[in-house]
Amino acid sequence: MFLEMEKLLQTDTGIICVLIPEKIYYRIGERPQISVLIINRTDTTIYLPNCLDGSSDGTRLPFCDMEILNMNTSKWGRQFIDVMPNPLIENDLQLLRPNESFNPLGYRLNIKKFEPDSILFFEPFTITLLTGNWLPRGLNARNYLIPQNYRIQFVYSTEDTTSFRGWNTHEHFSDFNLDRLDSIPKITIRSNVITLKYRLL
């Protein structure tokens, strides 16, 4: 797993995607902690969009999905098609100069701890919130309820032909930003494959 990731990081041409696990072992039902890096190894400056609402179900570009390669059933998460995704805005486009990278998921883990409450009879508990861009269904904790190893790969595409909303730009999207859309390369990239090990305890 790490050898494949190292080979990707040593790639000196093109646009590459690297999947980095924060840890390998999890308890069942725990949300995976994964970072995604898309690296511009070309010699030109480009723009790439974040993962947006509708990206995971193929409604709009870019198409972003966290594929669970050894899972035969449908993934948990947003199962419906988002027919009214939010319009693309300027902040959704990331500027990438040569050798720069970004995380298209752009999420942060926000851990909140709650103290016990004798009046409401609350036990102390902790919740983990994800804030940031729209997350692929493959990161939903309900996908990981069986103790086994899960092989995961991230897919990112700006040329998915099944998207009926395309870039879904707002009517007030400026000509300047439309020029930015022209600089988005038509790519489909796959990350390295990582293995997450889920156990009962």
Backbone as numpy.savetxt, mean C-alpha at the origin, in Angstrom:
# Nx Ny Nz CAx CAy CAz Cx Cy Cz
14.21 -14.63 1.41 13.37 -13.43 1.41 14.24 -12.17 1.41
15.21 -12.11 2.33 16.03 -10.92 2.43 17.04 -10.83 1.29
17.43 -12.01 0.74 18.34 -12.01 -0.40 17.67 -11.38 -1.62
16.38 -11.72 -1.82 15.62 -11.13 -2.92 15.49 -9.62 -2.76
15.25 -9.18 -1.53 15.13 -7.75 -1.25 16.45 -7.04 -1.50
17.55 -7.68 -1.11 18.86 -7.08 -1.31 19.19 -6.94 -2.79
18.82 -7.94 -3.58 19.06 -7.87 -5.02 18.28 -6.72 -5.65
17.04 -6.52 -5.20 16.23 -5.42 -5.71 16.87 -4.08 -5.39
17.35 -3.95 -4.15 17.95 -2.68 -3.73 19.23 -2.36 -4.50
19.87 -3.39 -5.02 21.09 -3.18 -5.79 20.82 -2.90 -7.26
19.54 -2.99 -7.65 19.19 -2.70 -9.04 19.45 -1.23 -9.33
20.15 -0.95 -10.43 20.53 0.44 -10.70 19.80 1.06 -11.88
18.79 0.38 -12.40 18.01 0.93 -13.52 16.52 0.72 -13.28
15.73 1.58 -13.89 14.29 1.43 -13.84 13.66 1.91 -12.54
12.42 1.54 -12.35 11.66 1.88 -11.15 11.39 0.57 -10.42
11.81 0.49 -9.18 11.70 -0.77 -8.45 10.83 -0.58 -7.21
10.31 -1.70 -6.72 9.45 -1.69 -5.54 10.00 -2.71 -4.54
10.17 -2.27 -3.30 10.72 -3.12 -2.26 9.73 -3.19 -1.09
9.46 -4.41 -0.66 8.56 -4.65 0.47 9.42 -5.01 1.68
9.24 -4.26 2.78 10.08 -4.43 3.95 9.20 -4.75 5.16
9.32 -5.95 5.73 8.53 -6.27 6.92 9.13 -5.65 8.17
8.29 -5.06 9.01 8.77 -4.53 10.28 9.13 -5.65 11.24
8.42 -6.77 11.10 8.75 -7.98 11.85 8.21 -9.18 11.08
8.63 -10.38 11.47 8.28 -11.61 10.76 7.19 -12.40 11.48
7.25 -12.46 12.80 6.32 -13.29 13.58 5.17 -12.45 14.13
3.94 -13.02 14.02 2.74 -12.34 14.47 1.82 -13.34 15.18
0.95 -12.80 16.01 -0.17 -13.59 16.52 -1.31 -13.51 15.52
-2.14 -14.54 15.48 -3.24 -14.54 14.52 -4.16 -13.34 14.78
-4.63 -12.75 13.71 -5.50 -11.58 13.80 -4.78 -10.27 13.95
-3.44 -10.32 13.97 -2.66 -9.09 14.10 -2.42 -8.49 12.72
-2.53 -7.17 12.61 -2.33 -6.51 11.33 -0.84 -6.52 10.96
-0.53 -6.88 9.70 0.88 -6.86 9.28 1.46 -5.45 9.33
2.70 -5.37 9.73 3.41 -4.10 9.76 4.46 -4.15 8.64
4.12 -3.50 7.53 4.93 -3.60 6.32 5.16 -2.21 5.76
6.35 -1.96 5.30 6.66 -0.72 4.59 6.88 -1.04 3.11
6.45 -0.13 2.26 6.64 -0.26 0.82 7.52 0.90 0.36
8.53 0.61 -0.42 9.36 1.65 -1.00 9.35 1.50 -2.51
8.96 2.56 -3.20 9.12 2.62 -4.65 10.28 3.57 -4.92
11.29 3.06 -5.64 12.54 3.80 -5.83 12.71 4.14 -7.31
13.02 5.39 -7.57 13.26 5.86 -8.94 14.74 5.68 -9.27
15.07 4.63 -9.99 16.45 4.39 -10.39 16.68 4.80 -11.86
15.78 5.64 -12.38 15.98 6.18 -13.72 16.81 7.46 -13.61
17.14 8.05 -14.74 17.91 9.30 -14.72 17.04 10.52 -14.95
15.70 10.36 -14.79 14.78 11.47 -15.00 13.91 11.67 -13.76
13.39 12.89 -13.61 12.46 13.20 -12.53 11.05 12.83 -12.97
10.32 12.15 -12.10 8.98 11.70 -12.44 8.02 12.03 -11.30
6.73 11.89 -11.57 5.70 11.95 -10.54 5.03 10.58 -10.47
4.74 10.14 -9.25 3.98 8.92 -9.04 2.91 9.20 -7.99
1.71 8.66 -8.18 0.62 8.92 -7.23 0.63 7.96 -6.05
0.09 8.44 -4.94 -0.13 7.58 -3.78 -1.22 6.57 -4.08
-1.34 5.57 -3.23 -2.49 4.67 -3.29 -3.71 5.43 -2.77
-4.79 5.39 -3.52 -5.96 6.22 -3.23 -7.19 5.35 -3.02
-8.30 5.99 -2.61 -9.53 5.22 -2.48 -9.94 4.71 -3.85
-10.23 3.45 -3.94 -10.55 2.82 -5.23 -9.35 2.17 -5.90
-8.14 2.42 -5.38 -6.95 1.83 -6.00 -6.88 0.33 -5.79
-7.32 -0.14 -4.63 -7.21 -1.55 -4.30 -8.23 -2.41 -5.03
-9.42 -1.82 -5.32 -10.44 -2.61 -6.00 -10.44 -2.39 -7.51
-9.48 -1.62 -8.03 -9.36 -1.44 -9.47 -10.25 -0.38 -10.06
-10.91 0.43 -9.19 -11.80 1.46 -9.70 -11.04 2.58 -10.40
-9.87 2.91 -9.89 -9.12 4.05 -10.42 -7.64 3.76 -10.37
-6.89 4.58 -11.10 -5.44 4.50 -11.09 -4.89 5.34 -9.94
-3.75 4.94 -9.35 -3.01 3.73 -9.68 -3.66 2.50 -9.06
-3.41 1.34 -9.63 -3.85 0.10 -9.02 -2.81 -0.32 -8.00
-3.23 -0.51 -6.75 -2.33 -0.92 -5.67 -2.96 -2.09 -4.93
-2.22 -3.14 -4.75 -2.78 -4.26 -4.00 -1.67 -5.02 -3.30
-1.99 -5.52 -2.12 -1.09 -6.38 -1.37 -1.60 -7.80 -1.58
-0.96 -8.53 -2.47 -1.42 -9.88 -2.81 -0.91 -10.89 -1.79
-1.83 -11.74 -1.33 -1.48 -12.86 -0.46 -1.41 -14.07 -1.37
-0.21 -14.50 -1.72 -0.01 -15.45 -2.81 -0.51 -16.84 -2.50
-0.54 -17.23 -1.24 -1.01 -18.57 -0.90 -2.39 -18.55 -0.27
-3.20 -17.56 -0.66 -4.57 -17.46 -0.16 -5.52 -17.59 -1.35
-6.38 -18.62 -1.32 -7.24 -18.91 -2.47 -8.56 -18.16 -2.43
-9.00 -17.74 -1.26 -10.29 -17.06 -1.15 -10.10 -15.55 -1.27
-11.20 -14.84 -1.41 -11.14 -13.38 -1.52 -10.63 -12.76 -0.22
-9.89 -11.67 -0.37 -9.36 -10.99 0.81 -10.46 -10.22 1.52
-10.30 -10.10 2.84 -11.19 -9.26 3.62 -10.87 -7.80 3.36
-11.84 -6.96 3.62 -11.63 -5.52 3.46 -12.78 -4.93 2.68
-12.53 -3.84 1.99 -13.56 -3.17 1.20 -13.89 -4.03 -0.01
-15.02 -4.75 0.05 -15.38 -5.67 -1.02 -16.16 -4.99 -2.14
-16.73 -3.83 -1.88 -17.53 -3.16 -2.89 -16.65 -2.34 -3.82
-17.19 -2.03 -5.00 -16.48 -1.17 -5.95 -16.81 0.28 -5.62
-15.81 1.08 -5.45 -15.98 2.49 -5.09 -16.29 3.27 -6.37
-17.59 3.53 -6.60 -17.99 4.22 -7.83 -17.87 5.73 -7.72
-17.61 6.24 -6.51 -17.46 7.68 -6.33 -16.18 7.99 -5.54
-15.01 7.65 -6.08 -13.76 7.93 -5.36 -13.49 9.43 -5.32
-12.73 9.84 -4.33 -12.36 11.25 -4.21 -11.52 11.65 -5.42
-11.69 12.88 -5.90 -10.90 13.32 -7.05 -9.42 13.46 -6.70
-8.59 13.27 -7.70 -7.15 13.42 -7.53 -6.82 14.87 -7.19
-5.97 15.08 -6.20 -5.53 16.42 -5.84 -4.01 16.49 -5.94
-3.50 17.71 -5.85 -2.06 17.92 -6.05 -1.21 17.11 -5.08
-1.64 17.02 -3.81 -0.85 16.32 -2.81 -0.81 14.81 -3.03
-1.65 14.30 -3.92 -1.63 12.87 -4.21 -0.47 12.47 -5.11
0.19 13.45 -5.73 1.30 13.17 -6.64 2.62 13.41 -5.94
3.49 12.40 -5.97 4.79 12.49 -5.31 5.89 12.74 -6.34
6.67 13.77 -6.09 7.82 14.08 -6.95 8.98 13.15 -6.59
9.51 12.47 -7.60 10.63 11.55 -7.38 11.77 11.91 -8.32
12.82 12.44 -7.75 14.03 12.68 -8.52 14.82 11.38 -8.62
15.82 11.31 -9.48 16.62 10.08 -9.57 17.15 9.64 -8.20
16.95 8.36 -7.91 17.39 7.71 -6.67 16.59 8.11 -5.43
15.49 8.83 -5.61 14.60 9.11 -4.49 13.52 8.03 -4.41
12.92 7.91 -3.23 11.90 6.88 -3.01 10.73 7.45 -2.23
9.63 6.72 -2.24 8.47 7.09 -1.41 7.67 5.85 -1.09
6.85 5.96 -0.05 5.95 4.88 0.36 4.56 5.23 -0.16
4.05 4.51 -1.18 2.73 4.85 -1.74 1.59 4.65 -0.76
1.81 3.83 0.27 0.78 3.66 1.29 0.79 4.84 2.25
1.97 5.33 2.58 2.11 6.55 3.37 1.42 6.51 4.70
1.30 5.32 5.31 0.57 5.27 6.57 1.52 5.33 7.76
0.93 5.70 8.90 1.67 5.73 10.16 0.89 4.92 11.19
1.62 4.20 12.03 0.99 3.46 13.12 0.77 4.41 14.30
-0.46 4.49 14.75 -0.79 5.36 15.88 -1.34 4.47 17.00
-0.54 4.24 18.02 -0.92 3.33 19.10 -1.48 4.12 20.27
-2.69 3.76 20.68 -3.34 4.45 21.81 -3.58 3.45 22.94
-3.18 3.85 24.14 -3.37 3.02 25.31 -4.44 3.63 26.21
-5.37 2.79 26.65 -6.46 3.24 27.50 -6.32 2.63 28.89
-6.45 3.48 29.90 -6.35 3.03 31.29 -7.67 2.38 31.72
-7.63 1.55 32.75 -8.88 0.95 33.24 -9.83 2.01 33.79
-11.11 1.75 33.66 -12.15 2.68 34.14 -13.08 1.91 35.06
-13.07 2.24 36.37 -13.87 1.50 37.35 -15.36 1.80 37.23
-15.71 2.94 36.67 -17.13 3.30 36.54 -17.75 2.57 35.35
-17.06 2.61 34.22 -17.58 1.95 33.02 -17.12 0.50 32.90
-16.36 0.05 33.88 -15.87 -1.34 33.94 -15.01 -1.69 32.74
-14.20 -0.76 32.30 -13.27 -1.02 31.22 -12.00 -1.66 31.77
-11.54 -2.70 31.13 -10.21 -3.23 31.39 -9.21 -2.37 30.60
-7.95 -2.31 31.03 -6.96 -1.58 30.21 -6.80 -2.25 28.85
-6.72 -1.46 27.82 -6.56 -2.05 26.48 -5.80 -1.08 25.59
-5.31 -1.62 24.50 -4.53 -0.86 23.53 -5.12 -1.07 22.15
-5.24 0.00 21.37 -5.69 -0.14 19.99 -4.62 0.46 19.07
-4.53 -0.12 17.89 -3.58 0.37 16.89 -4.36 0.95 15.72
-4.14 2.21 15.43 -4.81 2.89 14.33 -3.82 3.14 13.21
-4.31 3.06 11.98 -3.49 3.40 10.84 -4.00 4.70 10.25
-3.13 5.66 10.10 -3.52 6.93 9.48 -2.65 7.16 8.26
-3.24 7.71 7.24 -2.48 7.98 6.02 -3.33 7.72 4.79
-2.71 7.17 3.76 -3.42 6.92 2.52 -4.30 5.68 2.64
-5.07 5.43 1.59 -5.96 4.27 1.58 -5.13 3.00 1.48
-5.46 2.02 2.32 -4.66 0.80 2.41 -5.25 -0.32 1.57
-4.41 -1.16 0.97 -4.91 -2.33 0.25 -5.63 -3.29 1.18
-6.55 -4.06 0.60 -7.31 -5.01 1.42 -6.40 -6.07 2.04
-5.27 -6.33 1.40 -4.37 -7.35 1.91 -3.77 -7.03 3.27
-3.93 -5.78 3.75 -3.43 -5.41 5.07 -4.50 -5.52 6.15
-5.70 -5.95 5.78 -6.76 -6.11 6.78 -6.42 -7.30 7.69
-6.53 -7.09 9.01 -6.14 -8.11 9.98 -6.96 -9.39 9.85
-8.16 -9.31 9.30 -9.01 -10.50 9.20 -8.50 -11.51 8.18
-7.54 -11.11 7.37 -6.94 -12.05 6.43 -5.98 -13.02 7.13
-5.68 -12.77 8.39 -4.61 -13.50 9.06 -5.11 -14.17 10.34
-6.19 -14.95 10.19 -6.81 -15.62 11.33 -6.43 -17.09 11.44
-5.69 -17.59 10.46 -5.26 -18.99 10.47 -3.76 -19.04 10.75
-3.33 -19.83 11.71 -1.89 -19.92 12.00 -1.15 -20.63 10.87
-0.43 -19.89 10.08 0.33 -20.43 8.97 1.29 -19.35 8.48
2.07 -19.68 7.46 2.94 -18.70 6.83 2.20 -18.06 5.66
2.30 -16.74 5.52 1.64 -16.00 4.45 2.71 -15.36 3.56
2.63 -15.66 2.26 3.57 -15.08 1.30 2.89 -13.87 0.65
3.53 -12.70 0.75 2.89 -11.43 0.37 3.76 -10.69 -0.64
3.08 -10.08 -1.61 3.76 -9.27 -2.62 2.91 -8.04 -2.93
3.57 -6.90 -3.09 2.87 -5.66 -3.40 2.92 -5.41 -4.91
1.77 -5.01 -5.47 1.66 -4.71 -6.90 1.23 -3.26 -7.06
1.89 -2.55 -7.96 1.59 -1.13 -8.22 1.59 -0.92 -9.72
0.49 -0.36 -10.24 0.38 -0.17 -11.68 -0.27 1.16 -12.02
0.34 1.86 -12.98 -0.27 3.08 -13.52 -0.83 2.84 -14.92
-0.88 1.59 -15.34 -1.36 1.27 -16.69 -2.44 0.21 -16.68
-3.11 0.05 -15.55 -4.15 -0.97 -15.44 -5.33 -0.60 -16.33
-5.62 -1.41 -17.30 -6.66 -1.07 -18.29 -8.07 -1.35 -17.81
-8.23 -2.01 -16.65 -9.58 -2.31 -16.16 -10.17 -1.17 -15.35
-9.37 -0.14 -15.07 -9.86 0.99 -14.27 -10.77 1.88 -15.12
-12.04 2.01 -14.71 -12.97 2.80 -15.51 -12.97 4.27 -15.12
-12.28 4.63 -14.02 -12.23 6.03 -13.59 -10.92 6.70 -13.98
-9.94 5.93 -14.45 -8.66 6.52 -14.82 -8.04 7.26 -13.64
-7.58 8.49 -13.91 -6.96 9.29 -12.85 -7.99 10.04 -12.03
-9.22 10.14 -12.51 -10.30 10.77 -11.75 -9.91 12.16 -11.27
-9.51 13.00 -12.19 -9.11 14.36 -11.83 -10.32 15.25 -11.60
-10.15 16.25 -10.77 -11.20 17.22 -10.48 -11.31 18.20 -11.64
-12.49 18.77 -11.83 -12.69 19.71 -12.93 -11.81 20.96 -12.78
-11.36 21.26 -11.56 -10.51 22.43 -11.34 -9.03 22.06 -11.29
-8.72 20.83 -11.68 -7.32 20.39 -11.74 -6.60 21.26 -12.76
-5.54 21.95 -12.32 -4.91 22.96 -13.17 -4.14 22.33 -14.32
-3.90 23.15 -15.36 -3.10 22.68 -16.50 -1.70 22.28 -16.04
-1.19 22.98 -15.02 0.13 22.66 -14.50 0.15 21.23 -13.96
-0.90 20.87 -13.22 -0.97 19.52 -12.67 -1.27 18.49 -13.74
-2.00 18.88 -14.77 -2.23 17.97 -15.89 -0.91 17.63 -16.58
0.00 18.60 -16.62 1.33 18.32 -17.16 2.07 17.31 -16.28
1.82 17.38 -14.98 2.44 16.41 -14.08 1.94 15.00 -14.39
0.66 14.88 -14.72 0.12 13.57 -15.06 0.84 12.99 -16.27
1.22 13.86 -17.20 1.93 13.39 -18.39 3.29 12.81 -18.05
3.85 13.22 -16.90 5.18 12.72 -16.52 5.11 11.42 -15.74
3.89 10.92 -15.47 3.75 9.65 -14.77 4.06 8.51 -15.75
5.09 7.72 -15.49 5.41 6.63 -16.41 4.37 5.52 -16.34
4.12 4.88 -17.45 3.20 3.74 -17.47 3.99 2.50 -17.05
3.74 2.07 -15.84 4.50 0.96 -15.28 3.59 -0.02 -14.54
4.01 -1.24 -14.47 3.45 -2.24 -13.56 4.63 -2.91 -12.88
4.74 -2.72 -11.58 5.87 -3.27 -10.86 5.39 -4.16 -9.71
6.18 -5.17 -9.43 5.92 -6.09 -8.32 7.11 -6.07 -7.38
6.80 -6.11 -6.11 7.85 -6.10 -5.10 8.44 -7.49 -4.95
9.45 -7.58 -4.10 9.92 -8.87 -3.64 8.82 -9.55 -2.83
8.90 -10.85 -2.66 7.93 -11.61 -1.87 8.47 -11.76 -0.45
7.63 -11.44 0.53 8.02 -11.65 1.93 7.12 -12.71 2.55
7.61 -13.34 3.60 6.84 -14.36 4.31 6.62 -13.91 5.75
5.35 -13.84 6.13 4.98 -13.51 7.50 4.49 -14.77 8.18
4.94 -15.02 9.42 4.64 -16.25 10.12 3.66 -15.98 11.25
2.44 -16.49 11.09 1.40 -16.27 12.09 1.26 -17.51 12.97
1.24 -17.26 14.29 1.16 -18.34 15.26 0.04 -18.05 16.27
-0.39 -19.09 16.97 -1.46 -18.92 17.96 -1.00 -18.04 19.11
0.24 -18.18 19.54 0.76 -17.42 20.68 1.99 -16.68 20.29
